Amino acid sequence: MSPVRMSKFEAAMRAVLDFNKAFNRRDLTGMMELVSDDCIFESAHPAPGGKPYRGKEEILAYWRDYFNEKHQAQREIEEVFSAGERCILRWKSTWVSAGTQKENLRGVDLFQARDGLLDQILSYVKG
């Protein structure tokens, strides 16, 4: 594989891993630095089809609300792999709800990167 082609694999994987690290720090600025201005994010909720968010402002508002509702949210990577500019992340998320009860959820995010930034994030959950 050519070095140029390999760098696209690495850029997508690096963006996804950095996004997850920023998530675990609850670093909204860091997360938004990794998404393109025209990124499309489809959340897994509400069921069954989720909801699309377009652009950094809508995506930022989603994650701000998410962290306000899910205290101490953390996402553990269970598996991650990439193919070209696409990356798949299987994760387990844990958080504390408003009632101080610990909760968890498993899911998969499908990412597409362009020029080192995430421009599509499709989220799916078990349940």
Residue frames as a rotation matrix with the C-alpha (Angstrom) as fourth column:
MET 1
0.587 0.810 0.000 0.00
0.810 -0.587 0.000 0.00
0.000 0.000 -1.000 0.00
SER 2
-0.033 -0.612 0.791 1.33
0.523 -0.685 -0.508 3.43
0.852 0.397 0.342 -0.90
PRO 3
-0.758 -0.325 -0.565 2.34
0.651 -0.344 -0.676 5.85
0.026 -0.881 0.472 1.89
VAL 4
-0.846 0.503 0.176 -0.34
-0.457 -0.855 0.246 8.33
0.274 0.127 0.953 0.72
ARG 5
0.009 0.887 -0.462 -3.08
-0.267 0.447 0.853 5.70
0.964 0.116 0.241 0.92
MET 6
-0.180 -0.152 -0.972 -1.79
0.782 0.577 -0.235 4.49
0.596 -0.803 0.015 4.30
SER 7
-0.977 -0.209 -0.046 -1.89
0.195 -0.782 -0.592 8.05
0.087 -0.587 0.805 5.65
LYS 8
-0.381 0.914 0.139 -5.65
-0.628 -0.367 0.686 8.22
0.678 0.174 0.714 4.88
PHE 9
0.214 0.385 -0.898 -6.19
0.365 0.821 0.439 5.06
0.906 -0.422 0.035 6.95
GLU 10
-0.486 -0.533 -0.693 -4.17
0.829 -0.030 -0.558 6.54
0.277 -0.846 0.456 9.77
ALA 11
-0.922 0.144 0.360 -5.87
-0.175 -0.983 -0.057 9.95
0.346 -0.115 0.931 9.60
ALA 12
0.032 0.996 -0.078 -9.36
-0.410 0.084 0.908 8.46
0.911 0.003 0.411 9.96
MET 13
0.287 0.017 -0.958 -8.32
0.652 0.729 0.208 6.20
0.702 -0.684 0.198 12.85
ARG 14
-0.731 -0.635 -0.252 -6.43
0.629 -0.484 -0.608 9.02
0.264 -0.603 0.753 14.56
ALA 15
-0.670 0.546 0.503 -9.44
-0.434 -0.838 0.330 11.39
0.601 0.003 0.799 14.31
VAL 16
0.349 0.844 -0.407 -11.77
-0.137 0.475 0.869 8.75
0.927 -0.248 0.281 15.78
LEU 17
0.078 -0.393 -0.916 -9.41
0.855 0.499 -0.141 7.89
0.512 -0.773 0.375 18.64
ASP 18
-0.903 -0.418 0.097 -8.81
0.333 -0.825 -0.456 11.58
0.271 -0.380 0.885 19.41
PHE 19
-0.291 0.892 0.346 -12.57
-0.478 -0.449 0.755 12.23
0.828 0.055 0.557 19.32
ASN 20
0.478 0.462 -0.747 -13.09
0.323 0.698 0.639 9.42
0.817 -0.547 0.184 21.85
LYS 21
-0.407 -0.697 -0.590 -10.34
0.858 -0.070 -0.509 10.80
0.313 -0.713 0.627 24.11
ALA 22
-0.884 0.138 0.446 -11.95
-0.170 -0.985 -0.033 14.26
0.435 -0.105 0.894 24.01
PHE 23
0.147 0.976 -0.161 -15.33
-0.244 0.193 0.950 12.63
0.959 -0.101 0.266 24.79
ASN 24
0.320 -0.050 -0.946 -13.87
0.729 0.651 0.212 10.96
0.606 -0.757 0.245 27.88
ARG 25
-0.764 -0.561 -0.318 -12.47
0.642 -0.613 -0.461 14.32
0.064 -0.556 0.828 29.03
ARG 26
0.291 0.937 -0.191 -15.87
0.877 -0.341 -0.337 15.90
-0.382 -0.070 -0.922 28.32
ASP 27
-0.480 -0.624 -0.617 -13.91
0.211 -0.765 0.609 18.32
-0.852 0.162 0.498 26.15
LEU 28
0.531 0.813 0.238 -16.49
0.476 -0.054 -0.878 19.78
-0.701 0.580 -0.416 23.79
THR 29
0.574 -0.398 -0.715 -13.97
-0.646 -0.757 -0.097 22.11
-0.503 0.518 -0.692 22.17
GLY 30
-0.513 -0.835 0.199 -11.63
-0.579 0.508 0.637 19.20
-0.633 0.212 -0.744 21.48
MET 31
-0.221 0.529 0.819 -14.46
0.508 0.780 -0.367 17.15
-0.833 0.335 -0.441 20.01
MET 32
0.772 0.613 -0.169 -15.57
0.214 -0.500 -0.839 19.99
-0.599 0.612 -0.517 17.73
GLU 33
0.146 -0.807 -0.573 -12.01
-0.762 -0.461 0.455 20.56
-0.631 0.371 -0.682 16.50
LEU 34
-0.731 -0.465 0.499 -12.21
-0.163 0.829 0.535 17.06
-0.662 0.310 -0.682 15.01
VAL 35
0.027 0.795 0.607 -15.44
0.743 0.390 -0.544 17.48
-0.669 0.465 -0.579 13.03
SER 36
-0.758 -0.249 0.602 -15.81
0.633 -0.501 0.590 19.30
0.155 0.829 0.537 9.72
ASP 37
-0.887 0.419 -0.195 -17.95
-0.341 -0.879 -0.335 22.43
-0.312 -0.230 0.922 9.48
ASP 38
-0.177 0.848 -0.499 -20.53
-0.947 -0.008 0.322 20.50
0.269 0.529 0.805 7.45
CYS 39
-0.968 -0.244 -0.054 -20.39
-0.213 0.920 -0.330 17.25
0.130 -0.308 -0.943 9.47
ILE 40
0.090 0.987 -0.135 -23.55
-0.694 0.160 0.702 15.16
0.715 0.030 0.699 9.65
PHE 41
-0.939 -0.287 0.188 -24.14
-0.326 0.578 -0.748 13.34
0.106 -0.764 -0.637 12.93
GLU 42
0.046 0.957 -0.285 -27.06
-0.480 0.271 0.834 10.93
0.876 0.098 0.472 13.30
SER 43
-0.562 -0.190 0.805 -27.72
-0.826 0.168 -0.538 10.11
-0.033 -0.967 -0.251 16.93
ALA 44
-0.899 0.225 -0.375 -29.22
0.163 0.968 0.188 6.79
0.405 0.108 -0.908 17.94
HIS 45
-0.417 0.764 -0.493 -32.03
0.804 0.057 -0.592 8.51
-0.424 -0.643 -0.637 19.85
PRO 46
-0.116 0.662 0.741 -34.90
-0.797 0.383 -0.467 8.87
-0.593 -0.645 0.483 19.74
ALA 47
-0.828 -0.112 0.550 -35.65
0.105 0.932 0.347 5.30
-0.552 0.345 -0.759 18.72
PRO 48
0.679 -0.400 0.616 -36.11
0.376 0.910 0.177 3.81
-0.631 0.112 0.768 16.27
GLY 49
0.686 -0.318 0.655 -34.42
0.685 -0.021 -0.728 6.05
0.245 0.948 0.203 13.70
GLY 50
-0.258 -0.812 -0.523 -32.42
0.899 -0.400 0.177 8.56
-0.353 -0.425 0.834 15.69
LYS 51
0.833 0.471 -0.289 -32.10
0.365 -0.862 -0.352 12.22
-0.415 0.188 -0.890 14.76
PRO 52
0.198 -0.795 0.573 -29.77
0.916 -0.058 -0.397 14.01
0.349 0.604 0.717 12.34
TYR 53
0.655 -0.168 -0.737 -27.67
0.263 -0.863 0.431 17.02
-0.708 -0.477 -0.521 13.37
ARG 54
0.539 -0.422 0.729 -25.92
0.793 -0.038 -0.608 19.11
0.285 0.906 0.314 10.72
GLY 55
0.276 -0.553 0.786 -22.91
0.022 -0.814 -0.581 21.31
0.961 0.177 -0.212 11.26
LYS 56
-0.619 -0.712 -0.331 -20.80
0.348 0.129 -0.928 22.08
0.704 -0.690 0.168 14.32
GLU 57
-0.679 0.366 0.636 -23.39
-0.653 -0.697 -0.296 24.24
0.335 -0.616 0.713 16.10
GLU 58
0.424 0.899 -0.108 -26.10
-0.769 0.421 0.481 21.56
0.478 -0.121 0.870 16.12
ILE 59
0.322 -0.382 -0.866 -23.63
0.254 0.916 -0.310 18.82
0.912 -0.120 0.392 16.99
LEU 60
-0.764 -0.614 0.197 -22.13
0.036 -0.346 -0.938 20.90
0.644 -0.710 0.286 19.81
ALA 61
-0.277 0.751 0.599 -25.62
-0.914 -0.398 0.075 21.53
0.295 -0.527 0.797 21.24
TYR 62
0.603 0.479 -0.638 -26.35
-0.331 0.878 0.347 17.78
0.726 0.002 0.688 21.14
TRP 63
-0.038 -0.709 -0.704 -23.17
0.500 0.596 -0.628 16.86
0.865 -0.376 0.332 23.04
ARG 64
-0.772 -0.169 0.613 -23.63
-0.357 -0.683 -0.637 19.69
0.526 -0.711 0.467 25.55
ASP 65
0.191 0.929 0.317 -27.12
-0.923 0.060 0.380 18.35
0.334 -0.365 0.869 26.38
TYR 66
0.518 -0.060 -0.853 -25.78
-0.004 0.997 -0.073 14.79
0.855 0.041 0.516 26.46
PHE 67
-0.495 -0.809 -0.318 -23.11
0.377 0.130 -0.917 15.62
0.783 -0.574 0.240 29.05
ASN 68
-0.619 0.345 0.706 -25.62
-0.692 -0.664 -0.283 17.62
0.371 -0.664 0.649 31.12
GLU 69
0.477 0.879 -0.014 -27.92
-0.806 0.444 0.392 14.58
0.351 -0.176 0.920 31.28
LYS 70
0.851 -0.229 -0.472 -25.30
0.244 0.969 -0.031 11.86
0.465 -0.088 0.881 31.61
HIS 71
0.701 -0.573 0.424 -22.95
-0.713 -0.554 0.430 12.73
-0.012 -0.604 -0.797 34.45
GLN 72
0.012 -0.849 0.528 -19.48
-0.615 0.411 0.673 11.17
-0.789 -0.333 -0.517 34.45
ALA 73
0.923 0.384 -0.041 -20.04
-0.251 0.517 -0.818 9.83
-0.293 0.765 0.573 30.91
GLN 74
-0.212 -0.976 0.039 -17.20
-0.661 0.173 0.730 7.64
-0.720 0.129 -0.682 29.69
ARG 75
0.820 0.412 -0.398 -16.85
-0.568 0.492 -0.660 5.62
-0.076 0.767 0.637 26.52
GLU 76
-0.018 -0.790 0.613 -14.69
-0.396 0.569 0.721 2.49
-0.918 -0.230 -0.323 26.54
ILE 77
0.063 -0.056 -0.996 -13.48
-0.992 0.105 -0.069 1.30
0.109 0.993 -0.049 23.16
GLU 78
0.431 0.132 0.892 -14.24
-0.361 0.932 0.037 -2.39
-0.827 -0.338 0.450 22.72
GLU 79
-0.014 -0.451 0.892 -13.12
0.787 0.546 0.288 -2.61
-0.617 0.706 0.347 19.09
VAL 80
0.529 0.145 -0.836 -12.03
-0.308 -0.885 -0.349 -0.20
-0.790 0.443 -0.423 16.38
PHE 81
-0.254 -0.648 0.718 -10.93
0.646 0.439 0.625 -0.64
-0.720 0.622 0.307 12.79
SER 82
0.182 0.267 -0.946 -10.68
-0.423 -0.848 -0.320 1.42
-0.888 0.459 -0.041 9.64
ALA 83
-0.045 -0.163 0.986 -10.84
0.849 0.514 0.123 0.97
-0.527 0.842 0.115 5.90
GLY 84
-0.252 -0.122 0.960 -9.73
0.755 -0.645 0.116 3.99
0.605 0.754 0.255 3.94
GLU 85
-0.777 -0.005 0.630 -11.50
-0.211 -0.940 -0.267 7.08
0.594 -0.340 0.729 5.20
ARG 86
0.377 0.925 0.052 -14.08
-0.479 0.147 0.865 5.05
0.793 -0.351 0.498 7.12
CYS 87
-0.810 -0.586 0.035 -13.76
-0.300 0.363 -0.882 3.82
0.504 -0.725 -0.470 10.67
ILE 88
0.329 0.892 -0.310 -15.98
-0.102 0.360 0.928 1.67
0.939 -0.274 0.209 12.89
LEU 89
-0.743 -0.505 0.439 -15.91
-0.446 -0.115 -0.887 1.98
0.499 -0.855 -0.140 16.66
ARG 90
0.241 0.753 -0.612 -17.69
0.272 0.553 0.788 -0.48
0.931 -0.357 -0.072 18.96
TRP 91
-0.651 -0.479 0.590 -18.03
-0.284 -0.567 -0.774 0.98
0.704 -0.671 0.233 22.42
LYS 92
0.035 0.643 -0.765 -19.51
0.880 0.343 0.328 0.67
0.473 -0.685 -0.554 25.90
SER 93
-0.379 -0.061 0.923 -20.70
-0.132 -0.984 -0.119 3.90
0.916 -0.167 0.365 27.45
THR 94
-0.138 0.323 -0.936 -21.21
0.943 0.331 -0.025 4.35
0.302 -0.887 -0.350 31.19
TRP 95
-0.540 0.016 0.841 -22.66
-0.101 -0.994 -0.046 7.31
0.835 -0.110 0.539 33.08
VAL 96
-0.784 0.371 -0.497 -24.49
0.574 0.130 -0.809 8.33
-0.236 -0.919 -0.315 36.23
SER 97
-0.198 0.810 0.552 -28.09
0.650 -0.313 0.693 9.40
0.734 0.496 -0.464 35.74
ALA 98
-0.208 0.185 0.960 -29.76
-0.402 -0.912 0.088 12.25
0.892 -0.367 0.264 37.62
GLY 99
0.784 0.581 0.219 -30.90
-0.460 0.306 0.833 9.75
0.417 -0.754 0.507 40.25
THR 100
0.074 -0.910 0.408 -27.25
-0.984 -0.001 0.177 8.79
-0.160 -0.415 -0.896 40.91
GLN 101
0.638 0.150 0.755 -27.81
-0.108 0.989 -0.105 5.36
-0.762 -0.015 0.647 39.38
LYS 102
-0.450 -0.856 -0.255 -24.97
-0.508 0.010 0.861 4.00
-0.735 0.517 -0.439 37.28
GLU 103
0.688 0.699 0.192 -26.06
-0.167 0.410 -0.897 3.04
-0.706 0.585 0.399 33.78
ASN 104
-0.516 -0.855 -0.045 -24.44
-0.251 0.101 0.963 1.64
-0.819 0.508 -0.267 30.63
LEU 105
0.738 0.666 -0.111 -25.12
-0.252 0.119 -0.960 1.08
-0.626 0.737 0.256 26.98
ARG 106
-0.323 -0.816 0.479 -23.30
0.326 0.380 0.866 -0.61
-0.889 0.436 0.143 24.11
GLY 107
0.763 0.603 -0.234 -23.20
-0.007 -0.353 -0.935 0.67
-0.647 0.715 -0.265 20.58
VAL 108
-0.107 -0.727 0.679 -21.38
0.894 0.229 0.386 1.21
-0.436 0.648 0.625 17.31
ASP 109
0.488 0.169 -0.857 -20.44
-0.170 -0.944 -0.282 4.44
-0.856 0.283 -0.432 15.56
LEU 110
0.304 -0.357 0.883 -19.66
0.924 0.338 -0.182 4.56
-0.233 0.871 0.432 11.85
PHE 111
0.330 -0.309 -0.892 -17.32
0.033 -0.941 0.338 7.42
-0.943 -0.141 -0.300 10.97
GLN 112
0.543 -0.319 0.777 -16.20
0.829 0.058 -0.556 8.93
0.132 0.946 0.296 7.70
ALA 113
0.209 -0.580 -0.787 -13.22
0.374 -0.696 0.612 11.28
-0.904 -0.423 0.072 7.62
ARG 114
0.685 -0.098 0.722 -12.26
0.673 -0.294 -0.679 13.84
0.278 0.951 -0.135 5.01
ASP 115
0.208 -0.716 0.666 -8.97
0.012 -0.679 -0.734 15.72
0.978 0.160 -0.133 5.15
GLY 116
-0.714 -0.609 -0.346 -8.34
0.268 0.219 -0.938 14.46
0.647 -0.763 0.007 8.69
LEU 117
-0.770 0.530 0.355 -11.72
-0.623 -0.505 -0.598 15.65
-0.138 -0.682 0.719 10.03
LEU 118
-0.727 0.609 0.316 -14.84
0.511 0.788 -0.343 13.65
-0.458 -0.088 -0.884 10.77
ASP 119
-0.858 0.441 -0.264 -17.56
-0.514 -0.735 0.442 14.58
0.001 0.515 0.857 8.29
GLN 120
0.111 0.927 -0.359 -20.08
-0.605 0.349 0.716 11.84
0.789 0.138 0.599 9.05
ILE 121
-0.926 -0.267 0.266 -20.92
-0.370 0.516 -0.772 10.05
0.069 -0.814 -0.577 12.31
LEU 122
0.033 0.935 -0.354 -23.73
-0.588 0.304 0.749 7.50
0.808 0.184 0.560 12.37
SER 123
-0.749 -0.316 0.582 -24.53
-0.658 0.252 -0.710 6.13
0.078 -0.914 -0.397 15.82
TYR 124
0.137 0.746 -0.652 -26.32
-0.395 0.644 0.655 2.86
0.909 0.167 0.383 16.62
VAL 125
-0.524 -0.293 0.800 -27.07
-0.849 0.106 -0.518 1.28
0.067 -0.950 -0.304 20.02
LYS 126
-0.764 0.292 -0.576 -28.21
0.256 0.956 0.144 -2.06
0.593 -0.037 -0.805 21.39
GLY 127
-0.889 0.374 -0.266 -31.57
0.265 -0.056 -0.963 -2.03
-0.375 -0.926 -0.049 22.99
